[in-house]
Amino acid sequence: MQKLPILKPGDSVEIIAPASRCSHKHLQDLRELLVSWGLHCLIDEAIFGEDLLCANSDEVRFASLKRALENPQTKAIICARGGYGSMRLIPELSKMTPPATSKIFIGMSDVTALHLYFQTKWQWPSIHGALAVDKFSPESIAALKALLFGDAMTVEFDGTPLNACATKNTRIESTVIGGNLSLIQASIGTNWQINSENKIIFLEEIAERGYRVDRMLTHLSQANLFKNARAILLGDFIGGTEPDGTSLIQPVLDRFAQSCGIPVIQIKGVGHGFTNFPLPLGAETYLDLGQKAKLVVSLFNLKTTYC
């Protein structure tokens, strides 16, 4: 079990880019936001460089990640962007000894690969979220700030049951694991493959049409990744419209839910949308099922360990 620090003004945090690069304006806006919260913000001078696909070479990006993880002076790491490239760092990350003290780690999308690694290998909780002031609502950013500074000790989401077993009035106590659907599929067969046993699996996606979402869900199902999970939590599936402008996403999700033998709950406001509330991963969680489902996650009061 790992405990996370609560931030306070004067603390130091670090921005890294383990995947794709963001614009210099986005980076500056992010830095200014953190400074406005009273935090000291560190940014590696080599955060951006020459690379075919990513913010910098694998070697430079990993070195930046390693320094951030091992720096005793910082309490949190914020990923500037998702995009692509996080999974390319895991071979070197696998050689690291976990730092003695865990840190708050914030990211989403492609950063799902690192979330999965930290949860399954290091037993670190982390936060699915982002701080892009030009992409996400002020309410979303305020919610993440409240969580980081301990002003909100829990996050809560109302949910909609999508299958019969999700309507039964009962409580599931577990932890949430997951993130972006494409990255979870990419984890299959790796040393950072999602460990869903006794977990609540969270899934979200962007810009994937209905048949592609269905294919990924079918793959995960046939790979038995849902077999021993407690429940499935579907976040926002943004975009992915058909050529004629319609969308098959919700019918695909509904059909998938009906095929599952475990509760499937849908929540709004977690994913790639303008409203993107933080979702703690690997933290103490309870999910109340029924016609009006509710998810409550407590980041700083952990009692559940990983298997």
N, C-alpha and C positions, 0 to 999 in steps of 0.2 A: 504494500500500500504506500502511495506517495502523497505527500501533502504539498499544496501549492502556496506560494506567498500571496499576500494581498498587497497591492501597490499603494503607495502613499506619495504625495508630492516630495520631490527631491530624489526619488528612486531613478535608476538608470535602466533604460530598455534599449534594444538593438533592432534595427531594421535590416533584413537580409532579403536576397532575391534568389531562392534555390531553384527557381524554374525560369519562366520568361522574364524579360525586362519590362518595366513599366516606363511611362514617360517621365522626364525630369520634373515636369510640373506635378505629376501625381506624387512623386517621391518628396518633393518640397512641401506639398500640401499635407502629406502624411506626417512629415517631421513637424511642421507648424502646429498641427492638431495635437500631437503628443506633448510638445513644449507648452502649449496652452493649458494642458492638464497639470503642469508643474513637473513634468518628467524631463530628465536628461536623455537625449536621444543620440545614440551612436549609429553611424553608417560607415561601413567599410569603404575606403577610397576606391577599391577594386570591385564595387558592386556591379558595375557595368563594364563590359569589355567585348572583345571580338569572339563570336561563336556562330556556328551555323544556325542554331535553333534557339539557344538559351541566352540568359542575361550575361553569361560569361562562360568560360570553359568549365568542364566538370571539375577539374582540379581546383580552380579558383573558387568556384561556388561551394565545393565541399570544405575547403579550408576556411571559408567565411562561416559556414554553418558550424564547423567544429570549434572555432574560436568563440562563437556566440554561445554555444552550449557549455563551454568550459570556463567562460569568463565569470569569475566570482563576484564581479562588481555589478552585474546586471541581473534583473529579476524576470524579465520577459523578452521574448523574441517575437517580432511581428514580421510576417512574410509580406513583401510588398505586392506580390501578385501571384496568381497561379499560372495558367498557360500550359507549359510543358517543361519537363526536365527533372522533377523531384526524384523520380524513381531511379534516375541515372546515378544518384548520389548514394544509394543504399549499399552497394558493394563495399564502399569505403566506410560508410557509417557502421556496417556490421563488424568492422575491426575495432571499433571504439569500445572502451570501457565506459559504461554509463556514469555520468557525473554523480557525485555523492548527493548533490542537492538538485532537485527537480526545478524546472522553470516553467513559467507560463509560456505556452507556445500557441500562436494564433495564425490560422491560415485556412484556406478552403480550396476547392476545385482540385487542381493538380497536386496541391499540398496534401491531399488525402493520403498519398503514398507515405508521407512522413508521419502523419497521424497514426496510420496503421502500424508502422514500425515502432513508434514510441509506445503505443499501447500494448502491442503483443510482445515486444522484446524488453522494454525497459519498465513497463508498468507505470508509465507516465500518463496522467490525464492531460487533456489538451482542449483547446477551444476551436470549434468550427465557426469561423467568422472572419470579418475583414473590416478595414477602416478606410475604405476609399470614399472620401467625402463627395466626390463627383459622381459616384455610382450608387450609393446606398443612402437611405433616408436618414434624416437627423435622429429620428426615434430609434433606428437600428444602432447607430453609433452611440447614442446616449445609453442604450441598454447594455452595450459592451463595456462602456466606461463604468457604469454602475456595478457591473459584475467584477471588473478588474480591481476596483477600489473598495470592494466589500460593502458598498451601499445596497446591493441586492445580493443576498446569499443564495437565492435560487432563481431559476428561470422556469416559467410555466407556459404551456401551450395547450389550447383546446384542440381536440382532435375529432375527426369523423371516422367512425368504424366503417370499413369497406367489406367486411365479411361477417358471417354469423357468429363465429367464435370471438369476434371483437366486441360483440354487443352484450356478452355475459358480464354481469356485475361482479368483477373481481379485481384484485390488485396484483400487478407484477412488480417485484422489486429486483432490480438488476442494474446494468450499466449500458450505456449506448456506445456502439461502435459503428464506424462507417464513414460515409461522406459521398463523394461523387461516384455515380454508378460505373462510369467507364473505368475509373481507377480501381475500383473494387474488383471489376472483372479482370483488369490487368494484373491484379495481385495473385491470381490463381496459379499455383505451381511454384511460387517464389517463397523465399524465406520470410517474407512479410505478408503472406497470404492472410486475409481476414480470418480471425478466430471468432466464430459466431456462437460458439457453444454457450448456452445460458445467457446470451446477450440479446439486447434489443438492437436490431440492425437498422441504421438510418441510411436512406438513399435519396439522392437528388441528382438532377441532370439539366443540361442546357443544350439547346440547338440540335437535338437528336429526334428524328422523325419516329412515328409510332412503331414502325417495323423494327427499327434499330433498338429502341427501348425494349420491345418485346424479345428480341434476340438476346440481349444482354441478360434480362431477367430469366429467360428460359435456360441460358447457359449456367447461371448461378444455381438455378433450381436443379438442373441435371447434374451439376457438380456437388450436389448435396450440401451446399453452403447454408441453406435455410433449415436443414433437417433438425438440428438440436438448438435452434435459436428460440427465444421466448416470444418474440414478436417482431414485426417489421413496421418501421416508421417511414412513411413516404413524405418527403418534403416537397419543395417546388420543382416542377419539371417545366422549365421555361423554353418557349419557342418550339422549334421542331414541327412547324406547320407543313402540311402537304402542299404540293404544287398548285392545287386549286384554292389554297388559302384556308382550308379546314384543318382541324387537328384530330388525330386519333389517339393522342396521349391519354386522356382520361378513360376512354373505353379500354385501352390496353391495360392501364393500371387496375381498372375494375375487374377485368377478366383474370388478371394475374392474382388479385386478392382472392377471388372466388376459388382459385385452384390451390390456395395455400391451406395447410392444416394448422396454421398458427394465426393469431390475431394480426390483422393488417390495419393500421391507423394512418390517416392522412392528416398532416398539419400544414398550415400556411405560414409563410414568412420566414422560411429557412432555405437558402439556396442561392441562386444567382439573380433573384429579383431585386427591385429597388428597395423593398422591405426585406431585410436580411438580418434577423435577430441572431444573437450568438447561441450556440448549442454546445454545452460542455460534453466532451466525449470521455468515457472511462470514469465518470463520476457517479456518485450515489444517485440512483434514479428510481422513481416509482411511476408506474403507468396504471391509472385507473381506467378500466374498461367499462363499457356500457354504451347506451345511446348517446351520452355526452361524455366522451373520453377526455382525460386530462393527463398531461405529462408534466412531471415536476422533477427538475434536475438540480442537485446541490453540488457546486464545484468544490467548495472549501470544507465540506463535512464528509469526507470519504470513509467508508467502512468496508466497501466491497473490494476484494482482491481479484487478481486475474488468475486464470488457470492456463 
